[in-house]
Amino acid sequence: MLFAKCERSLQATKEEAQQRNNVKKRISQFETMIGAKIIALEAQLKTIMDYFKIGISASS
């Protein structure tokens, strides 16, 4: 009886650890995706700023 309780507890602990690892992996993937989107937005912003700099200097 005690052995069965310990075994169930150990299994539950293993499952909880696996769930935590899965959450950590998903968070890491999300952070990577957000980082890539930020880099892309920075590049777009730079392109827009360069376009306006060219437009301003051409009109002066």
N, CA, C and O of each residue as an XYZ file, in Angstrom:
240
protein
N       0.831     -1.198      0.000
C       0.000      0.000      0.000
C       0.881      1.270      0.000
O       0.685      2.173     -0.814
N       1.830      1.316      0.909
C       2.718      2.472      0.986
C       3.546      2.599     -0.288
O       3.760      3.697     -0.802
N       4.005      1.458     -0.784
C       4.783      1.456     -2.025
C       3.958      2.008     -3.180
O       4.465      2.792     -3.982
N       2.691      1.607     -3.272
C       1.815      2.083     -4.345
C       1.611      3.592     -4.234
O       1.587      4.290     -5.248
N       1.464      4.099     -3.013
C       1.300      5.551     -2.815
C       2.550      6.298     -3.267
O       2.464      7.322     -3.944
N       3.708      5.775     -2.886
C       4.973      6.403     -3.278
C       5.142      6.375     -4.791
O       5.599      7.346     -5.394
N       4.771      5.261     -5.392
C       4.889      5.132     -6.845
C       3.974      6.127     -7.556
O       4.382      6.757     -8.531
N       2.742      6.269     -7.075
C       1.809      7.242     -7.675
C       2.322      8.668     -7.491
O       2.233      9.495     -8.399
N       2.855      8.940     -6.311
C       3.393     10.271     -6.034
C       4.576     10.572     -6.945
O       4.694     11.675     -7.478
N       5.444      9.593     -7.117
C       6.598      9.767     -8.001
C       6.150      9.999     -9.436
O       6.708     10.848    -10.132
N       5.145      9.249     -9.884
C       4.622      9.421    -11.241
C       4.023     10.816    -11.417
O       4.233     11.465    -12.442
N       3.281     11.269    -10.416
C       2.691     12.614    -10.485
C       3.793     13.672    -10.540
O       3.685     14.650    -11.281
N       4.854     13.473     -9.754
C       5.969     14.419     -9.755
C       6.639     14.457    -11.125
O       6.984     15.527    -11.625
N       6.820     13.280    -11.729
C       7.416     13.217    -13.070
C       6.532     13.929    -14.091
O       7.033     14.650    -14.953
N       5.225     13.728    -13.995
C       4.300     14.377    -14.935
C       4.321     15.895    -14.755
O       4.289     16.638    -15.737
N       4.374     16.354    -13.512
C       4.438     17.795    -13.254
C       5.733     18.386    -13.813
O       5.728     19.474    -14.391
N       6.829     17.668    -13.639
C       8.111     18.140    -14.167
C       8.061     18.219    -15.691
O       8.572     19.168    -16.286
N       7.446     17.221    -16.317
C       7.310     17.223    -17.777
C       6.450     18.403    -18.244
O       6.758     19.055    -19.242
N       5.375     18.662    -17.510
C       4.513     19.798    -17.858
C       5.272     21.113    -17.722
O       5.131     21.995    -18.569
N       6.070     21.257    -16.675
C       6.880     22.477    -16.493
C       7.872     22.632    -17.633
O       8.069     23.732    -18.151
N       8.492     21.533    -18.020
C       9.442     21.598    -19.137
C       8.739     21.993    -20.423
O       9.276     22.773    -21.209
N       7.542     21.463    -20.646
C       6.783     21.823    -21.845
C       6.442     23.309    -21.845
O       6.536     23.970    -22.878
N       6.049     23.829    -20.694
C       5.731     25.255    -20.585
C       6.978     26.094    -20.848
O       6.914     27.104    -21.548
N       8.112     25.674    -20.287
C       9.368     26.408    -20.506
C       9.724     26.423    -21.990
O      10.166     27.445    -22.514
N       9.532     25.292    -22.667
C       9.829     25.221    -24.099
C       8.917     26.165    -24.876
O       9.370     26.879    -25.771
N       7.615     26.166    -24.525
C       6.686     27.061    -25.239
C       7.022     28.519    -24.991
O       6.938     29.334    -25.910
N       7.398     28.865    -23.771
C       7.780     30.246    -23.462
C       9.013     30.634    -24.272
O       9.083     31.733    -24.821
N       9.970     29.738    -24.341
C      11.197     30.004    -25.105
C      10.880     30.217    -26.585
O      11.427     31.119    -27.219
N       9.994     29.380    -27.129
C       9.604     29.534    -28.537
C       8.897     30.875    -28.747
O       9.127     31.553    -29.749
N       8.040     31.251    -27.801
C       7.318     32.514    -27.895
C       8.295     33.691    -27.835
O       8.171     34.647    -28.600
N       9.270     33.615    -26.919
C      10.265     34.682    -26.818
C      11.050     34.818    -28.110
O      11.322     35.931    -28.562
N      11.417     33.685    -28.709
C      12.158     33.700    -29.976
C      11.320     34.346    -31.068
O      11.825     35.156    -31.845
N      10.035     33.989    -31.128
C       9.140     34.545    -32.141
C       8.995     36.062    -31.949
O       9.060     36.824    -32.913
N       8.801     36.487    -30.705
C       8.657     37.921    -30.420
C       9.949     38.658    -30.782
O       9.907     39.743    -31.361
N      11.088     38.067    -30.442
C      12.377     38.687    -30.780
C      12.527     38.865    -32.281
O      12.987     39.909    -32.745
N      12.139     37.851    -33.038
C      12.234     37.939    -34.500
C      11.301     39.020    -35.035
O      11.661     39.749    -35.959
N      10.120     39.126    -34.465
C       9.173     40.161    -34.912
C       9.701     41.556    -34.594
O       9.540     42.481    -35.390
N      10.328     41.706    -33.438
C      10.901     43.010    -33.070
C      12.008     43.388    -34.045
O      12.081     44.535    -34.487
N      12.867     42.434    -34.383
C      13.950     42.703    -35.343
C      13.369     43.120    -36.692
O      13.867     44.051    -37.325
N      12.311     42.428    -37.131
C      11.687     42.771    -38.409
C      11.070     44.170    -38.349
O      11.181     44.936    -39.307
N      10.428     44.503    -37.244
C       9.834     45.834    -37.102
C      10.902     46.920    -37.065
O      10.712     47.999    -37.626
N      12.022     46.638    -36.407
C      13.121     47.612    -36.387
C      13.635     47.864    -37.798
O      13.927     49.003    -38.162
N      13.745     46.810    -38.587
C      14.216     46.956    -39.967
C      13.216     47.775    -40.785
O      13.605     48.629    -41.582
N      11.926     47.505    -40.579
C      10.908     48.278    -41.307
C      10.939     49.738    -40.895
O      10.829     50.630    -41.736
N      11.088     49.982    -39.592
C      11.144     51.362    -39.103
C      12.356     52.091    -39.682
O      12.255     53.254    -40.073
N      13.489     51.415    -39.735
C      14.690     52.024    -40.309
C      14.465     52.364    -41.785
O      14.867     53.430    -42.250
N      13.829     51.459    -42.507
C      13.533     51.711    -43.920
C      12.632     52.932    -44.073
O      12.859     53.776    -44.939
N      11.615     53.018    -43.228
C      10.695     54.170    -43.283
C      11.440     55.458    -42.947
O      11.264     56.477    -43.615
N      12.282     55.406    -41.895
C      13.030     56.602    -41.512
C      13.992     57.013    -42.622
O      14.126     58.202    -42.914
N      14.660     56.046    -43.241
C      15.567     56.359    -44.356
C      14.793     56.980    -45.511
O      15.274     57.913    -46.153
N      13.587     56.462    -45.778
C      12.766     56.993    -46.860
C      12.431     58.463    -46.591
O      12.521     59.297    -47.492
N      12.045     58.777    -45.351
C      11.702     60.155    -45.037
C      12.928     61.060    -45.047
O      12.823     62.225    -45.432
N      14.077     60.555    -44.636
C      15.308     61.352    -44.694
C      15.624     61.697    -46.144
O      15.999     62.830    -46.448
N      15.474     60.732    -47.031
C      15.716     60.968    -48.453
C      14.702     61.983    -48.983
O      15.051     62.887    -49.742
N      13.441     61.819    -48.572
C      12.377     62.722    -49.020
C      12.607     64.136    -48.535
O      12.380     65.090    -49.280
N      13.056     64.291    -47.294
C      13.294     65.623    -46.732
C      14.493     66.273    -47.414
O      14.438     67.452    -47.763
N      15.559     65.531    -47.604
C      16.749     66.125    -48.214
C      16.509     66.430    -49.701
O      17.097     67.370    -50.236
N      15.664     65.659    -50.361
C      15.374     65.902    -51.778
C      14.507     67.144    -51.947
O      14.619     67.852    -52.947
N      13.637     67.411    -50.961
C      12.743     68.560    -51.097
C      13.407     69.856    -50.634
O      12.880     70.935    -50.905
N      14.549     69.782    -49.944
C      15.192     71.011    -49.459
C      16.030     71.661    -50.522
O      16.638     72.703    -50.277
